[in-house]
Amino acid sequence: MTADMTAGRVHRAGQWQGAASDRLVLDYEARFLRRKRLRLVSGGSVMVDLPETLSLEAGDALETGDGRLIEIEAAPEPLLRITGDLTRLAWHIGNRHTPCQIAGDHLLIRQDHVLADMLARLGATVERVTGAFVPEGGAYGHGRTQGHDHGHSQGHGHSHGHGHDHVHDH
């Protein structure tokens, strides 16, 4: 692909046919995009220019202006593998609006030392692993659970000026 290649259309996993001409390997954060130049596995680049910000998932494909397909692949990234009382632990993770991948015998979340400590105090076994992160979508279809980043160190307290509080009456 050439550097001036532009992709502006998304085909969801299972809804496109044919062979992809290239691949993009992106971590969870990088798969949330609207407009950005990205490096392809082949070494070329593509300008992604979507009509709106979308959460791309593994197996989706971007279509270029000339009809070529670029497959999205989830990149390996640092995760926490959580085992224990999964129902209880998933509730606590969800109560913090944290993206979570659910498997039969474990949960996966992105590495976060604050959540790792909390989960361990709740009786979980927490193991650092590396893998593709493909969490559950938002409650209303395709989308994201917007988590809170506890990994920052920006010299301020934990209050947030973003228009809501953290009190949950569930």
Buried (B, 14 or more C-beta within 10 A) or exposed (E): BEEEBBBBBBBEEEEBEEEBBBBBBBBBEBBBBEEEEBEBEEEBBBBBBBEEEBBBBBBBBBBBEEEBBBBBBBBEBEBBBBBBEBEEBBEBBBEBBBBBBEEEEBBBBBBBEEBBEBBEEBEBEBEEEEBBBBBEBEEEEEEBBEBBEBEEEEEEEEEEEEEEEEEEEE
